[in-house]
Amino acid sequence: MPITAEKDLSALLHAIPYARTIGMRAELAGDEMTAILPFQDLLIGNPLLPALHGGVVGAFLEITAVCQLYIAQGQERFPKAIDITIDYLHSGRPRDTYARAIIVKSGRRIANVTAEAWQESRDKPIAAFRGHFLVTPREENGGT
């Protein structure tokens, strides 16, 4: 069943332990989700700059991609990553970070998703994500 309310999206994020740990939230407009990573001191990887930890940014983007697939396709199970690539474009500063994912192509078993994370301006991303995910075919999850 597709997610249609922000309450359902909050429950989805709450079901992912790492998303809870980093305090990830999301807003939903139709089937487009904007993920939000509120800044916390525990997210800092390099205190000298200071900069967000790359693993936090990468996980944030992966969770964003998984949730977008889950929302758009009404998956009963979380899609599983087959392979991912993350390009770190700029250091993430100690402030809130945002991300959006786009499903480039989705077949019966594999979906290709891209995502970008930004802080001050969407046209200045701090990281870009590309991933392939194993998805449950609609026939197997009760869809049409």
C-alpha positions as CSV (number, residue, x, y, z in Angstrom):
1,M,0.0,0.0,0.0
2,P,1.5,3.4,-1.0
3,I,2.3,5.8,1.7
4,T,0.0,8.8,1.5
5,A,0.4,10.6,4.8
6,E,3.4,12.2,6.6
7,K,2.3,10.1,9.7
8,D,2.9,6.9,7.7
9,L,6.2,8.3,6.4
10,S,7.3,9.1,10.0
11,A,6.4,5.5,11.0
12,L,8.5,4.2,8.0
13,L,11.5,6.2,9.1
14,H,11.0,5.2,12.7
15,A,11.3,1.5,11.5
16,I,14.8,2.1,10.3
17,P,17.1,2.1,13.4
18,Y,19.9,4.3,11.8
19,A,17.3,6.9,10.6
20,R,16.2,7.1,14.2
21,T,19.7,7.5,15.5
22,I,20.6,10.4,13.1
23,G,17.2,12.0,13.7
24,M,16.1,11.8,10.1
25,R,12.7,13.3,9.1
26,A,10.9,13.8,5.9
27,E,8.1,15.8,4.3
28,L,5.8,14.5,1.7
29,A,4.2,16.4,-1.2
30,G,2.3,13.9,-3.4
31,D,4.7,11.1,-4.1
32,E,7.8,13.4,-3.8
33,M,9.7,13.2,-0.5
34,T,12.2,15.7,0.9
35,A,14.4,14.1,3.5
36,I,15.7,16.3,6.3
37,L,18.7,15.6,8.5
38,P,18.6,18.0,11.4
39,F,22.1,19.0,12.6
40,Q,23.4,17.4,15.8
41,D,26.9,17.4,17.2
42,L,27.0,13.6,16.9
43,L,27.0,13.9,13.1
44,I,30.4,15.7,13.0
45,G,33.1,13.5,11.5
46,N,35.9,16.2,11.3
47,P,35.7,18.6,14.3
48,L,38.6,20.7,12.9
49,L,36.6,22.0,9.9
50,P,33.8,21.1,11.3
51,A,32.2,18.8,8.7
52,L,29.6,16.1,8.7
53,H,30.8,12.5,8.7
54,G,30.8,11.1,5.1
55,G,29.2,7.9,6.4
56,V,26.3,9.8,7.8
57,V,25.8,11.7,4.5
58,G,26.0,8.4,2.5
59,A,23.5,6.6,4.8
60,F,21.2,9.6,4.7
61,L,21.2,9.5,0.9
62,E,20.7,5.7,0.8
63,I,17.7,5.9,3.2
64,T,16.3,8.7,1.2
65,A,16.5,6.5,-2.0
66,V,15.0,3.5,-0.3
67,C,12.1,5.5,1.2
68,Q,11.4,7.1,-2.2
69,L,11.2,3.7,-3.8
70,Y,9.0,2.4,-1.0
71,I,6.6,5.4,-1.3
72,A,6.4,5.4,-5.1
73,Q,5.9,1.7,-5.5
74,G,4.1,0.6,-2.4
75,Q,6.6,-2.1,-1.5
76,E,5.8,-4.4,1.4
77,R,9.5,-4.9,2.1
78,F,12.3,-2.4,2.0
79,P,14.2,-2.5,-1.3
80,K,17.7,-4.0,-0.9
81,A,20.8,-2.2,-2.2
82,I,22.7,-4.1,-5.0
83,D,25.3,-1.4,-5.5
84,I,25.7,2.3,-4.7
85,T,28.0,5.1,-5.6
86,I,28.3,8.3,-3.6
87,D,30.1,11.3,-4.9
88,Y,31.1,13.7,-2.1
89,L,31.1,17.2,-3.8
90,H,31.6,19.5,-0.8
91,S,32.0,19.2,3.0
92,G,28.7,19.1,4.8
93,R,28.8,22.0,7.3
94,P,27.2,21.9,10.8
95,R,23.7,22.8,9.7
96,D,20.5,21.0,8.5
97,T,20.9,18.9,5.3
98,Y,18.2,18.0,2.8
99,A,17.9,15.4,0.1
100,R,15.6,14.2,-2.7
101,A,15.6,11.0,-4.7
102,I,14.5,10.3,-8.2
103,I,13.6,6.9,-9.5
104,V,15.4,6.8,-12.9
105,K,14.1,3.4,-14.0
106,S,12.2,0.7,-12.3
107,G,11.8,-2.8,-13.7
108,R,10.3,-5.9,-12.4
109,R,13.2,-6.7,-10.1
110,I,15.7,-3.8,-10.3
111,A,15.3,-0.1,-9.7
112,N,17.8,2.6,-10.5
113,V,17.7,5.6,-8.2
114,T,19.6,8.9,-7.9
115,A,19.6,11.3,-5.0
116,E,21.3,14.6,-4.1
117,A,21.9,16.2,-0.7
118,W,22.2,19.9,-0.2
119,Q,22.3,22.4,2.7
120,E,21.8,26.1,1.8
121,S,20.8,25.8,-1.9
122,R,19.5,22.8,-3.9
123,D,21.6,23.9,-6.8
124,K,24.8,23.4,-4.7
125,P,24.7,19.7,-3.7
126,I,27.2,18.4,-1.1
127,A,26.8,14.8,-2.3
128,A,25.3,12.8,-5.1
129,F,24.1,9.2,-4.9
130,R,23.4,6.5,-7.6
131,G,22.1,3.1,-6.7
132,H,20.6,-0.1,-7.9
133,F,18.0,-1.8,-5.7
134,L,16.4,-5.2,-5.7
135,V,12.6,-4.6,-5.5
136,T,9.7,-6.9,-5.0
137,P,7.6,-7.2,-8.2
138,R,4.1,-5.7,-7.8
139,E,2.5,-9.2,-8.5
140,E,4.3,-10.5,-5.4
141,N,3.3,-7.7,-3.1
142,G,-0.3,-7.6,-4.0
143,G,-0.2,-4.7,-6.5
144,T,-1.7,-4.6,-9.9
